[in-house]
Amino acid sequence: MSEQQPEPVSKRLAQRASDDDREQVVERLRDAASEGRIDLAEFEERMTLAYQARTYGELEPITADLPEIASPAPQQELVLRAHGSTVRREGRWPVPRRIDVEAKHGAVRLDMTEAVVLAGEVAVEVDLQHSSVRVLVPEGTEVVDDGLVLKWGSVKYGSDDREGAPQRARFRVRLSGEGSHSSVAVTTPNVFDALVRRLKLRWRRFARP
């Protein structure tokens, strides 16, 4: 009885990659970015290539210079406090694995549409009193209610009217915490958000020396 011959490397590289194959590559890139092996610009560029890859041959070069077994990524946490004030995170900023929001008579706005998300899942826990939290996410982002309780408040999940919303990010936002007389909204950008973004980009171009 003859032994089964190994599959030629060239044949495997030509085979079509699955969604799971692409997600595994992106997860390795997230770990590498968290460890400082690649910077945020490289992470974003390689992630785009991974999602566009059709075959194993296109996927393999993306992580060829990274260790086969990455060390565990450090726990990342961002704590935001808005006491009678407004706190914003927008533009191209690194989104950690966990965000704690504490607000009293304040407002917090987290715009993740242009951010670099370093984990497949982002946990957002809130502690609110007479405050508002708005999270802008790219189209296709999954939102999970993980025990968010608001008394005399409102919660909104879903899509607003979109105009040119980025679609490259694929991650999950998990919400938890509590609050009173407050509101929490997790949506894609609406037409007004898109207009504000264009005006900011135009202002940056004029302000650049």
MDTraj code that builds the backbone (N, CA, C; nanometers):
import mdtraj as md
import numpy as np

residues = "MET SER GLU GLN GLN PRO GLU PRO VAL SER LYS ARG LEU ALA GLN ARG ALA SER ASP ASP ASP ARG GLU GLN VAL VAL GLU ARG LEU ARG ASP ALA ALA SER GLU GLY ARG ILE ASP LEU ALA GLU PHE GLU GLU ARG MET THR LEU ALA TYR GLN ALA ARG THR TYR GLY GLU LEU GLU PRO ILE THR ALA ASP LEU PRO GLU ILE ALA SER PRO ALA PRO GLN GLN GLU LEU VAL LEU ARG ALA HIS GLY SER THR VAL ARG ARG GLU GLY ARG TRP PRO VAL PRO ARG ARG ILE ASP VAL GLU ALA LYS HIS GLY ALA VAL ARG LEU ASP MET THR GLU ALA VAL VAL LEU ALA GLY GLU VAL ALA VAL GLU VAL ASP LEU GLN HIS SER SER VAL ARG VAL LEU VAL PRO GLU GLY THR GLU VAL VAL ASP ASP GLY LEU VAL LEU LYS TRP GLY SER VAL LYS TYR GLY SER ASP ASP ARG GLU GLY ALA PRO GLN ARG ALA ARG PHE ARG VAL ARG LEU SER GLY GLU GLY SER HIS SER SER VAL ALA VAL THR THR PRO ASN VAL PHE ASP ALA LEU VAL ARG ARG LEU LYS LEU ARG TRP ARG ARG PHE ALA ARG PRO".split()
xyz = np.array([
    [0.0855, -0.1199, 0.0000],
    [0.0000, 0.0000, 0.0000],
    [0.0885, 0.1242, 0.0000],
    [0.0719, 0.2088, -0.0986],
    [0.1583, 0.3252, -0.1121],
    [0.1174, 0.4352, -0.0158],
    [0.2182, 0.5067, 0.0352],
    [0.1910, 0.6181, 0.1243],
    [0.1423, 0.7387, 0.0437],
    [0.0562, 0.8183, 0.1098],
    [0.0026, 0.9369, 0.0433],
    [0.1111, 1.0431, 0.0317],
    [0.1310, 1.0923, -0.0867],
    [0.2330, 1.1925, -0.1106],
    [0.1876, 1.3289, -0.0585],
    [0.2795, 1.4069, 0.0000],
    [0.2420, 1.5405, 0.0469],
    [0.1999, 1.6298, -0.0686],
    [0.1113, 1.7184, -0.0387],
    [0.0598, 1.8086, -0.1406],
    [0.1684, 1.9068, -0.1823],
    [0.1917, 1.9259, -0.3115],
    [0.2939, 2.0207, -0.3552],
    [0.2669, 2.1607, -0.3005],
    [0.3766, 2.2279, -0.2610],
    [0.3624, 2.3617, -0.2036],
    [0.2981, 2.4573, -0.3032],
    [0.3398, 2.4488, -0.4284],
    [0.2877, 2.5406, -0.5297],
    [0.1366, 2.5238, -0.5471],
    [0.0887, 2.4006, -0.5347],
    [-0.0540, 2.3767, -0.5493],
    [-0.1313, 2.4375, -0.4325],
    [-0.0768, 2.4222, -0.3105],
    [-0.1447, 2.4778, -0.1935],
    [-0.1499, 2.6306, -0.2001],
    [-0.0414, 2.6929, -0.2433],
    [-0.0390, 2.8389, -0.2500],
    [-0.1416, 2.8926, -0.3480],
    [-0.1780, 2.8121, -0.4469],
    [-0.2751, 2.8565, -0.5463],
    [-0.4189, 2.8347, -0.5021],
    [-0.4381, 2.7612, -0.3909],
    [-0.5734, 2.7319, -0.3454],
    [-0.6385, 2.8548, -0.2824],
    [-0.7707, 2.8573, -0.2903],
    [-0.8462, 2.9699, -0.2360],
    [-0.8469, 2.9691, -0.0830],
    [-0.8265, 3.0864, -0.0231],
    [-0.8314, 3.1015, 0.1223],
    [-0.9749, 3.1284, 0.1669],
    [-1.0062, 3.0852, 0.2882],
    [-1.1405, 3.1067, 0.3429],
    [-1.1440, 3.2324, 0.4292],
    [-1.2644, 3.2708, 0.4710],
    [-1.2773, 3.3851, 0.5620],
    [-1.2041, 3.3582, 0.6924],
    [-1.2106, 3.2343, 0.7422],
    [-1.1397, 3.1998, 0.8660],
    [-0.9888, 3.2137, 0.8491],
    [-0.9367, 3.1764, 0.7329],
    [-0.7934, 3.1921, 0.7065],
    [-0.7529, 3.3387, 0.7127],
    [-0.8351, 3.4242, 0.6538],
    [-0.8034, 3.5668, 0.6548],
    [-0.8103, 3.6241, 0.7967],
    [-0.9115, 3.5804, 0.8739],
    [-0.9263, 3.6297, 1.0109],
    [-0.8086, 3.5868, 1.0977],
    [-0.7552, 3.4658, 1.0759],
    [-0.6402, 3.4198, 1.1537],
    [-0.5175, 3.5061, 1.1261],
    [-0.5002, 3.5447, 1.0013],
    [-0.3879, 3.6318, 0.9673],
    [-0.4048, 3.7687, 1.0332],
    [-0.5252, 3.8235, 1.0294],
    [-0.5504, 3.9541, 1.0909],
    [-0.5283, 3.9476, 1.2415],
    [-0.5665, 3.8372, 1.3050],
    [-0.5451, 3.8222, 1.4495],
    [-0.3966, 3.8213, 1.4831],
    [-0.3160, 3.7563, 1.3990],
    [-0.1711, 3.7594, 1.4199],
    [-0.1159, 3.9004, 1.4046],
    [-0.1713, 3.9756, 1.3113],
    [-0.1273, 4.1134, 1.2926],
    [-0.1637, 4.1992, 1.4134],
    [-0.2827, 4.1758, 1.4716],
    [-0.3227, 4.2510, 1.5909],
    [-0.2267, 4.2247, 1.7066],
    [-0.1914, 4.0979, 1.7255],
    [-0.0972, 4.0638, 1.8321],
    [0.0382, 4.1287, 1.8063],
    [0.0834, 4.1260, 1.6814],
    [0.2128, 4.1854, 1.6477],
    [0.2132, 4.3357, 1.6724],
    [0.1022, 4.4025, 1.6415],
    [0.0935, 4.5465, 1.6663],
    [0.0923, 4.5751, 1.8159],
    [0.0212, 4.4928, 1.8938],
    [0.0170, 4.5121, 2.0386],
    [0.1544, 4.4932, 2.1011],
    [0.2356, 4.4035, 2.0445],
    [0.3691, 4.3768, 2.0973],
    [0.4731, 4.4760, 2.0478],
    [0.4368, 4.5627, 1.9535],
    [0.5317, 4.6586, 1.8994],
    [0.6166, 4.6047, 1.7864],
    [0.5807, 4.4885, 1.7306],
    [0.6576, 4.4307, 1.6198],
    [0.6328, 4.5065, 1.4897],
    [0.5120, 4.5568, 1.4727],
    [0.4798, 4.6415, 1.3583],
    [0.4087, 4.7656, 1.4102],
    [0.4231, 4.8778, 1.3385],
    [0.3565, 5.0001, 1.3821],
    [0.2141, 5.0039, 1.3279],
    [0.1400, 5.1080, 1.3660],
    [-0.0007, 5.1151, 1.3290],
    [-0.0207, 5.1287, 1.1783],
    [0.0698, 5.2007, 1.1127],
    [0.0578, 5.2152, 0.9672],
    [0.0756, 5.0801, 0.8974],
    [0.1751, 5.0027, 0.9431],
    [0.1956, 4.8692, 0.8859],
    [0.0770, 4.7780, 0.9138],
    [0.0250, 4.7863, 1.0358],
    [-0.0893, 4.7027, 1.0710],
    [-0.2068, 4.7303, 0.9784],
    [-0.2363, 4.8556, 0.9562],
    [-0.3498, 4.8913, 0.8712],
    [-0.3271, 4.8456, 0.7270],
    [-0.2047, 4.8639, 0.6783],
    [-0.1736, 4.8235, 0.5402],
    [-0.1833, 4.6720, 0.5229],
    [-0.1257, 4.5976, 0.6186],
    [-0.1283, 4.4516, 0.6077],
    [-0.2687, 4.3958, 0.6286],
    [-0.3458, 4.4573, 0.7179],
    [-0.4822, 4.4112, 0.7398],
    [-0.5647, 4.4249, 0.6120],
    [-0.5466, 4.5361, 0.5419],
    [-0.6181, 4.5556, 0.4157],
    [-0.5797, 4.4488, 0.3142],
    [-0.4505, 4.4178, 0.3060],
    [-0.4046, 4.3138, 0.2140],
    [-0.4619, 4.1770, 0.2507],
    [-0.4726, 4.1506, 0.3820],
    [-0.5256, 4.0217, 0.4259],
    [-0.6710, 4.0045, 0.3841],
    [-0.7517, 4.1074, 0.4023],
    [-0.8922, 4.0976, 0.3665],
    [-0.9135, 4.0927, 0.2153],
    [-0.8145, 4.1425, 0.1392],
    [-0.8250, 4.1382, -0.0064],
    [-0.7681, 4.0092, -0.0654],
    [-0.6935, 3.9338, 0.0143],
    [-0.6263, 3.8135, -0.0365],
    [-0.7276, 3.7082, -0.0792],
    [-0.6991, 3.6417, -0.1899],
    [-0.7869, 3.5376, -0.2410],
    [-0.7277, 3.3978, -0.2239],
    [-0.5953, 3.3881, -0.2200],
    [-0.5304, 3.2570, -0.2113],
    [-0.4330, 3.2526, -0.0937],
    [-0.3881, 3.1289, -0.0595],
    [-0.2872, 3.1134, 0.0452],
    [-0.1565, 3.1812, 0.0056],
    [-0.1290, 3.1814, -0.1224],
    [-0.0074, 3.2456, -0.1703],
    [-0.0068, 3.3951, -0.1465],
    [-0.1242, 3.4576, -0.1465],
    [-0.1333, 3.6004, -0.1187],
    [-0.1332, 3.6291, 0.0309],
    [-0.1766, 3.5313, 0.1113],
    [-0.1807, 3.5502, 0.2564],
    [-0.0441, 3.5319, 0.3223],
    [0.0314, 3.4333, 0.2779],
    [0.1540, 3.3961, 0.3478],
    [0.2565, 3.5094, 0.3593],
    [0.2807, 3.5898, 0.2551],
    [0.3819, 3.6960, 0.2696],
    [0.3449, 3.8023, 0.3736],
    [0.2175, 3.8135, 0.4070],
    [0.1731, 3.9198, 0.4982],
    [0.2314, 3.9015, 0.6379],
    [0.2502, 3.7746, 0.6801],
    [0.3035, 3.7467, 0.8137],
    [0.4359, 3.6716, 0.8081],
    [0.5005, 3.6707, 0.6923],
    [0.6228, 3.5906, 0.6757],
    [0.7351, 3.6366, 0.7675],
    [0.7409, 3.7653, 0.8037],
    [0.8493, 3.8162, 0.8879],
    [0.8119, 3.8206, 1.0357],
    [0.6984, 3.7594, 1.0736],
    [0.6551, 3.7556, 1.2132],
    [0.6807, 3.6174, 1.2714],
    [0.7031, 3.6087, 1.4029],
    [0.7263, 3.4773, 1.4650],
    [0.6071, 3.3854, 1.4446],
    [0.6357, 3.2571, 1.4351],
    [0.5288, 3.1598, 1.4168],
    [0.4344, 3.1587, 1.5360],
    [0.4894, 3.1695, 1.6576],
    [0.4081, 3.1720, 1.7783],
    [0.4346, 3.3031, 1.8487],
    [0.3373, 3.3895, 1.8447],
    [0.3532, 3.5201, 1.9086],
    [0.3315, 3.5071, 2.0585],
    [0.4011, 3.5903, 2.1347],
    [0.3789, 3.5920, 2.2793],
    [0.2444, 3.6543, 2.3088],
    [0.1827, 3.6217, 2.4236],
    [0.0502, 3.6761, 2.4547],
    [0.0508, 3.8279, 2.4548],
    [-0.0488, 3.8849, 2.3896],
    [-0.0584, 4.0304, 2.3833],
    [-0.0914, 4.0866, 2.5211],
    [-0.0289, 4.1982, 2.5592],
    [-0.0573, 4.2556, 2.6901],
    [-0.2000, 4.3073, 2.6968],
    [-0.2569, 4.3009, 2.8153],
    [-0.3898, 4.3557, 2.8350],
    [-0.3838, 4.5070, 2.8174],
    [-0.4728, 4.5575, 2.7374],
    [-0.4743, 4.7010, 2.7128],
    [-0.6049, 4.7586, 2.7632],
    [-0.5948, 4.8739, 2.8264],
    [-0.7139, 4.9364, 2.8821],
    [-0.7015, 5.0871, 2.8724],
    [-0.8115, 5.1503, 2.8382],
    [-0.8177, 5.2954, 2.8317],
    [-0.9284, 5.3417, 2.9255],
    [-0.8963, 5.4334, 3.0146],
    [-0.9937, 5.4869, 3.1092],
    [-1.0227, 5.6314, 3.0717],
    [-1.1494, 5.6613, 3.0477],
    [-1.1917, 5.7966, 3.0112],
    [-1.2864, 5.8503, 3.1180],
    [-1.2594, 5.9713, 3.1650],
    [-1.3442, 6.0344, 3.2655],
    [-1.3899, 6.1702, 3.2146],
    [-1.5203, 6.1891, 3.2175],
    [-1.5787, 6.3170, 3.1738],
    [-1.6691, 6.3670, 3.2860],
    [-1.6180, 6.4527, 3.3696],
    [-1.6940, 6.5105, 3.4802],
    [-1.7239, 6.6570, 3.4460],
    [-1.8450, 6.6814, 3.3983],
    [-1.8803, 6.8157, 3.3562],
    [-1.8041, 6.8615, 3.2341],
    [-1.7620, 6.7665, 3.1511],
    [-1.6809, 6.8003, 3.0339],
    [-1.7114, 6.7046, 2.9201],
    [-1.6466, 6.7280, 2.8057],
    [-1.6614, 6.6419, 2.6890],
    [-1.5267, 6.5787, 2.6559],
    [-1.5254, 6.4479, 2.6364],
    [-1.4035, 6.3749, 2.6019],
    [-1.4240, 6.3096, 2.4664],
    [-1.3258, 6.3254, 2.3775],
    [-1.3358, 6.2691, 2.2429],
    [-1.2118, 6.1868, 2.2095],
    [-1.2355, 6.0808, 2.1331],
    [-1.1289, 6.0078, 2.0669],
    [-1.1729, 5.9906, 1.9224],
    [-1.0956, 6.0442, 1.8313],
    [-1.1344, 6.0394, 1.6904],
    [-1.0106, 6.0413, 1.6033],
    [-1.0316, 6.0205, 1.4739],
    [-0.9190, 6.0143, 1.3811],
    [-0.8527, 5.8779, 1.3849],
    [-0.7233, 5.8766, 1.3681],
    [-0.6479, 5.7520, 1.3626],
    [-0.5836, 5.7274, 1.4990],
    [-0.6560, 5.6579, 1.5853],
    [-0.6062, 5.6314, 1.7203],
    [-0.6120, 5.4815, 1.7476],
    [-0.5227, 5.4293, 1.8315],
    [-0.5230, 5.2854, 1.8609],
    [-0.6325, 5.2503, 1.9605],
    [-0.7247, 5.1646, 1.9217],
    [-0.8346, 5.1227, 2.0089],
    [-0.7894, 5.0004, 2.0887],
    [-0.7855, 5.0083, 2.2217],
    [-0.7407, 4.8946, 2.3018],
    [-0.8495, 4.7891, 2.3142],
    [-0.8177, 4.6838, 2.3887],
    [-0.9133, 4.5753, 2.4064],
    [-1.0269, 4.6139, 2.5012],
    [-1.0038, 4.7114, 2.5884],
    [-1.1050, 4.7487, 2.6862],
    [-1.1053, 4.8994, 2.7057],
    [-1.2248, 4.9571, 2.7141],
    [-1.2403, 5.1003, 2.7398],
    [-1.3392, 5.1173, 2.8550],
    [-1.2957, 5.1826, 2.9616],
    [-1.3820, 5.2147, 3.0752],
    [-1.4196, 5.3621, 3.0677],
    [-1.5504, 5.3892, 3.0697],
    [-1.6004, 5.5265, 3.0583],
    [-1.6729, 5.5637, 3.1871],
    [-1.6258, 5.6682, 3.2514],
    [-1.6913, 5.7218, 3.3709],
    [-1.7289, 5.8665, 3.3434],
    [-1.8570, 5.8952, 3.3478],
    [-1.9016, 6.0303, 3.3134],
    [-2.0119, 6.0762, 3.4084],
    [-1.9981, 6.1996, 3.4561],
    [-2.0992, 6.2646, 3.5388],
    [-2.1240, 6.4025, 3.4805],
    [-2.2464, 6.4241, 3.4322],
    [-2.2814, 6.5502, 3.3655],
    [-2.1800, 6.5801, 3.2545],
    [-2.1467, 6.4772, 3.1792],
    [-2.0487, 6.4930, 3.0723],
    [-2.0893, 6.4191, 2.9462],
    [-2.0005, 6.4216, 2.8482],
    [-2.0265, 6.3557, 2.7201],
    [-1.8982, 6.2906, 2.6705],
    [-1.9122, 6.1714, 2.6139],
    [-1.7973, 6.0984, 2.5597],
    [-1.8311, 6.0550, 2.4174],
    [-1.7397, 6.0807, 2.3265],
    [-1.7587, 6.0438, 2.1858],
    [-1.6377, 5.9626, 2.1416],
    [-1.6617, 5.8399, 2.0975],
    [-1.5562, 5.7512, 2.0503],
    [-1.5809, 5.7213, 1.9024],
    [-1.4973, 5.7751, 1.8165],
    [-1.5110, 5.7535, 1.6729],
    [-1.4085, 5.6493, 1.6299],
    [-1.4568, 5.5288, 1.5981],
    [-1.3683, 5.4197, 1.5589],
    [-1.3634, 5.3985, 1.4078],
    [-1.4248, 5.4861, 1.3306],
    [-1.4330, 5.4639, 1.1866],
    [-1.2987, 5.4758, 1.1171],
    [-1.2066, 5.5558, 1.1725],
    [-1.0742, 5.5694, 1.1137],
    [-0.9663, 5.5177, 1.2076],
    [-1.0067, 5.4564, 1.3170],
    [-0.9118, 5.4098, 1.4177],
    [-0.8481, 5.2779, 1.3767],
    [-0.7418, 5.2414, 1.4479],
    [-0.6755, 5.1129, 1.4289],
    [-0.7143, 5.0252, 1.5473],
    [-0.7953, 4.9242, 1.5216],
    [-0.8465, 4.8371, 1.6265],
    [-0.7496, 4.7214, 1.6462],
    [-0.6944, 4.7093, 1.7675],
    [-0.5898, 4.6117, 1.7936],
    [-0.6427, 4.4792, 1.8461],
    [-0.7727, 4.4613, 1.8507],
    [-0.8298, 4.3353, 1.8986],
    [-0.9557, 4.3041, 1.8200],
    [-0.9888, 4.1760, 1.8139],
    [-1.1107, 4.1370, 1.7440],
    [-1.2354, 4.1754, 1.8196],
    [-1.2205, 4.2026, 1.9502],
    [-1.3348, 4.2417, 2.0324],
    [-1.2931, 4.3549, 2.1253],
    [-1.3763, 4.4576, 2.1333],
    [-1.3502, 4.5724, 2.2193],
    [-1.4593, 4.5784, 2.3255],
    [-1.4200, 4.5705, 2.4521],
    [-1.5152, 4.5788, 2.5626],
    [-1.5258, 4.7228, 2.6091],
    [-1.6486, 4.7757, 2.6111],
    [-1.6737, 4.9114, 2.6580],
    [-1.7654, 4.9031, 2.7800],
    [-1.7146, 4.9449, 2.8954],
    [-1.7941, 4.9435, 3.0180],
    [-1.8166, 5.0867, 3.0632],
    [-1.9402, 5.1200, 3.0962],
    [-1.9752, 5.2574, 3.1294],
    [-2.0257, 5.2692, 3.2727],
    [-2.0038, 5.3863, 3.3317],
    [-2.0590, 5.4256, 3.4611],
    [-2.1046, 5.5700, 3.4433],
    [-2.2352, 5.5891, 3.4228],
    [-2.2855, 5.7181, 3.3775],
    [-2.3883, 5.7784, 3.4729],
    [-2.3819, 5.9099, 3.4860],
    [-2.4840, 5.9868, 3.5568],
    [-2.5068, 6.1157, 3.4794],
    [-2.6294, 6.1314, 3.4284],
    [-2.6664, 6.2522, 3.3525],
    [-2.5624, 6.2794, 3.2424],
    [-2.5324, 6.1766, 3.1654],
    [-2.4281, 6.1882, 3.0641],
    [-2.4686, 6.1153, 2.9361],
    [-2.3861, 6.1313, 2.8334],
    [-2.4122, 6.0646, 2.7057],
    [-2.2834, 6.0047, 2.6520],
    [-2.2987, 5.8896, 2.5873],
    [-2.1864, 5.8235, 2.5214],
    [-2.2292, 5.7891, 2.3800],
    [-2.1482, 5.8288, 2.2832],
    [-2.1760, 5.7922, 2.1443],
    [-2.0532, 5.7265, 2.0853],
    [-2.0730, 5.6107, 2.0272],
    [-1.9642, 5.5352, 1.9648],
    [-1.9955, 5.5208, 1.8168],
    [-1.9072, 5.5704, 1.7326],
    [-1.9218, 5.5564, 1.5877],
    [-1.8356, 5.4394, 1.5424],
    [-1.8956, 5.3467, 1.4678],
    [-1.8247, 5.2268, 1.4239],
    [-1.8400, 5.2104, 1.2734],
    [-1.7456, 5.1400, 1.2093],
    [-1.7588, 5.1132, 1.0662],
    [-1.8756, 5.0197, 1.0378],
    [-1.9233, 5.0238, 0.9157],
    [-2.0318, 4.9349, 0.8736],
    [-1.9898, 4.7894, 0.8899],
    [-2.0803, 4.7068, 0.9389],
    [-2.0522, 4.5662, 0.9571],
    [-2.0034, 4.5288, 1.0955],
    [-1.9786, 4.6281, 1.1815],
    [-1.9337, 4.6001, 1.3176],
    [-2.0465, 4.5365, 1.3984],
    [-2.0145, 4.4315, 1.4704],
    [-2.1139, 4.3650, 1.5544],
    [-2.1184, 4.4320, 1.6915],
    [-2.2381, 4.4577, 1.7414],
    [-2.2569, 4.5200, 1.8725],
    [-2.3304, 4.4217, 1.9628],
    [-2.2737, 4.3952, 2.0813],
    [-2.3307, 4.2982, 2.1741],
    [-2.3619, 4.3675, 2.3062],
    [-2.4850, 4.3538, 2.3542],
    [-2.5225, 4.4042, 2.4862],
    [-2.4835, 4.2993, 2.5892],
    [-2.3854, 4.3315, 2.6713],
    [-2.3334, 4.2364, 2.7690],
    [-2.3741, 4.2761, 2.9113],
    [-2.4972, 4.3239, 2.9249],
    [-2.5464, 4.3597, 3.0571],
    [-2.5455, 4.5091, 3.0836],
    [-2.5754, 4.5889, 2.9817],
    [-2.5845, 4.7330, 2.9997],
    [-2.7206, 4.7685, 3.0593],
    [-2.7207, 4.8384, 3.1723],
    [-2.8449, 4.8735, 3.2419],
    [-2.8492, 5.0249, 3.2622],
    [-2.9497, 5.0875, 3.2041],
    [-2.9684, 5.2318, 3.2201],
    [-3.1056, 5.2592, 3.2824],
    [-3.1077, 5.3423, 3.3870],
    [-3.2324, 5.3846, 3.4487],
    [-3.2633, 5.5264, 3.4015],
    [-3.3860, 5.5444, 3.3530],
    [-3.4262, 5.6746, 3.3007],
    [-3.3272, 5.7206, 3.1933],
    [-3.3039, 5.6300, 3.0976],
    [-3.2110, 5.6630, 2.9908],
    [-3.2524, 5.5987, 2.8602],
    [-3.1645, 5.6048, 2.7618],
    [-3.1946, 5.5480, 2.6304],
    [-3.0703, 5.4800, 2.5746],
    [-3.0952, 5.3724, 2.4972],
    [-2.9885, 5.2974, 2.4326],
    [-3.0246, 5.2796, 2.2860],
    [-2.9267, 5.3024, 2.1989],
    [-2.9511, 5.2855, 2.0555],
    [-2.8371, 5.2072, 1.9947],
    [-2.8707, 5.0982, 1.9258],
    [-2.7748, 5.0217, 1.8481],
    [-2.8253, 5.0179, 1.7043],
    [-2.7334, 5.0252, 1.6098],
    [-2.7774, 5.0130, 1.4716],
    [-2.7092, 5.1113, 1.3815],
    [-2.7626, 5.1253, 1.2593],
    [-2.7011, 5.2072, 1.1558],
    [-2.7783, 5.3363, 1.1357],
    [-2.7033, 5.4462, 1.1283],
    [-2.7615, 5.5719, 1.0852],
    [-2.7494, 5.5797, 0.9335],
    [-2.8027, 5.6861, 0.8750],
    [-2.7837, 5.7057, 0.7313],
    [-2.6352, 5.7255, 0.7050],
    [-2.5794, 5.6488, 0.6120],
    [-2.4359, 5.6511, 0.5904],
    [-2.4018, 5.7228, 0.4605],
    [-2.2819, 5.7801, 0.4611],
    [-2.2281, 5.8396, 0.3388],
    [-2.0781, 5.8161, 0.3382],
    [-2.0376, 5.7163, 0.2661],
    [-1.8957, 5.6866, 0.2563],
    [-1.8350, 5.6303, 0.3823],
    [-1.9077, 5.5558, 0.4615],
    [-1.8527, 5.4986, 0.5837],
    [-1.7494, 5.3913, 0.5505],
    [-1.6320, 5.3908, 0.6183],
    [-1.5317, 5.2872, 0.5918],
    [-1.5869, 5.1486, 0.6202],
    [-1.5359, 5.0470, 0.5472],
    [-1.5851, 4.9117, 0.5640],
    [-1.4730, 4.8121, 0.5913],
    [-1.3518, 4.8631, 0.6197],
    [-1.2398, 4.7712, 0.6306],
    [-1.2378, 4.6964, 0.7640],
    [-1.2872, 4.7580, 0.8711],
    [-1.2748, 4.6967, 1.0033],
    [-1.3793, 4.5884, 1.0247],
    [-1.3378, 4.4812, 1.0890],
    [-1.4287, 4.3728, 1.1236],
    [-1.4006, 4.3369, 1.2695],
    [-1.4830, 4.3850, 1.3592],
    [-1.4634, 4.3567, 1.4997],
    [-1.5967, 4.3655, 1.5726],
    [-1.5925, 4.3342, 1.7007],
    [-1.7133, 4.3326, 1.7820],
    [-1.6977, 4.4314, 1.8976],
    [-1.8031, 4.5071, 1.9262],
    [-1.8070, 4.5960, 2.0417],
    [-1.9023, 4.5356, 2.1442],
    [-1.8507, 4.5106, 2.2649],
    [-1.9302, 4.4493, 2.3710],
    [-1.9537, 4.5535, 2.4806],
    [-2.0813, 4.5850, 2.5060],
    [-2.1183, 4.6921, 2.5997],
    [-2.1659, 4.6357, 2.7326],
    [-2.1240, 4.7005, 2.8413],
    [-2.1702, 4.6623, 2.9741],
    [-2.1639, 4.7848, 3.0646],
    [-2.2153, 4.7703, 3.1862],
    [-2.2117, 4.8806, 3.2816],
    [-2.3502, 4.9270, 3.3188],
    [-2.3559, 5.0451, 3.3799],
    [-2.4834, 5.0980, 3.4264],
    [-2.4807, 5.2494, 3.4251],
    [-2.5993, 5.3074, 3.4392],
    [-2.6097, 5.4520, 3.4418],
    [-2.7510, 5.4964, 3.4701],
    [-2.7657, 5.6247, 3.4935],
    [-2.8975, 5.6813, 3.5182],
    [-2.9071, 5.8159, 3.4485],
    [-3.0290, 5.8464, 3.3960],
    [-3.0532, 5.9717, 3.3247],
    [-2.9452, 5.9951, 3.2189],
    [-2.9149, 5.8906, 3.1428],
    [-2.8059, 5.8971, 3.0453],
    [-2.8468, 5.8270, 2.9163],
    [-2.7638, 5.8430, 2.8149],
    [-2.7901, 5.7792, 2.6858],
    [-2.6632, 5.7173, 2.6316],
    [-2.6804, 5.6033, 2.5615],
    [-2.5699, 5.5344, 2.4962],
    [-2.6144, 5.5016, 2.3541],
    [-2.5314, 5.5368, 2.2563],
    [-2.5631, 5.5086, 2.1157],
    [-2.4393, 5.4527, 2.0470],
    [-2.4570, 5.3417, 1.9766],
    [-2.3496, 5.2829, 1.8963],
    [-2.4027, 5.2701, 1.7544],
    [-2.3548, 5.3530, 1.6645],
    [-2.4080, 5.3581, 1.5286],
    [-2.2969, 5.3808, 1.4279],
    [-2.3289, 5.3612, 1.3020],
    [-2.2401, 5.4031, 1.1944],
    [-2.2593, 5.5529, 1.1718],
    [-2.1637, 5.6188, 1.1054],
    [-2.1755, 5.7628, 1.0843],
    [-2.2963, 5.7981, 0.9981],
    [-2.3610, 5.9096, 1.0301],
    [-2.4702, 5.9583, 0.9473],
    [-2.4185, 6.0655, 0.8515],
    [-2.5079, 6.1267, 0.7773],
    [-2.4680, 6.2258, 0.6768],
    [-2.3977, 6.3441, 0.7422],
    [-2.4456, 6.3870, 0.8581],
    [-2.3828, 6.4994, 0.9275],
    [-2.2406, 6.4646, 0.9699],
    [-2.2208, 6.3431, 1.0204],
    [-2.0862, 6.2998, 1.0597],
    [-1.9915, 6.3026, 0.9407],
    [-2.0398, 6.2550, 0.8254],
    [-1.9566, 6.2536, 0.7051],
    [-1.9199, 6.3953, 0.6625],
    [-2.0145, 6.4889, 0.6748],
    [-1.9870, 6.6281, 0.6397],
    [-1.8815, 6.6877, 0.7312],
    [-1.8945, 6.6630, 0.8609],
    [-1.7963, 6.7137, 0.9572],
    [-1.6586, 6.6575, 0.9280],
    [-1.6518, 6.5275, 0.8916],
    [-1.5234, 6.4654, 0.8611],
    [-1.4574, 6.5319, 0.7403],
    [-1.5372, 6.5592, 0.6367],
    [-1.4814, 6.6242, 0.5178],
    [-1.4306, 6.7644, 0.5500],
    [-1.5045, 6.8388, 0.6333],
    [-1.4615, 6.9737, 0.6697],
    [-1.3320, 6.9706, 0.7504],
    [-1.3185, 6.8721, 0.8394],
    [-1.1965, 6.8609, 0.9178],
    [-1.0772, 6.8287, 0.8298],
    [-1.0970, 6.7368, 0.7339],
    [-0.9887, 6.7031, 0.6422],
    [-0.9476, 6.8238, 0.5591],
    [-1.0448, 6.9016, 0.5161],
    [-1.0152, 7.0211, 0.4370],
    [-0.9391, 7.1226, 0.5206],
    [-0.9792, 7.1380, 0.6481],
    [-0.9120, 7.2325, 0.7363],
    [-0.7682, 7.1899, 0.7608],
    [-0.7456, 7.0587, 0.7780],
    [-0.6097, 7.0099, 0.8011],
    [-0.5203, 7.0371, 0.6819],
    [-0.5754, 7.0241, 0.5614],
    [-0.4947, 7.0498, 0.4414],
    [-0.4556, 7.1966, 0.4330],
    [-0.5498, 7.2865, 0.4657],
    [-0.5194, 7.4296, 0.4613],
    [-0.4240, 7.4702, 0.5745],
    [-0.4391, 7.4021, 0.6900],
    [-0.3560, 7.4379, 0.8048],
    [-0.2139, 7.3837, 0.7952],
    [-0.1945, 7.2840, 0.7070],
    [-0.0618, 7.2232, 0.6940],
    [0.0349, 7.3212, 0.6311],
    [0.1538, 7.3397, 0.6890],
    [0.2506, 7.4370, 0.6327],
    [0.3054, 7.3929, 0.4981],
])
top = md.Topology()
chain = top.add_chain()
for i, resn in enumerate(residues, 1):
    res = top.add_residue(resn, chain, resSeq=i)
    for name in ("N", "CA", "C"):
        top.add_atom(name, md.element.get_by_symbol(name[0]), res)
traj = md.Trajectory(xyz[None], top)
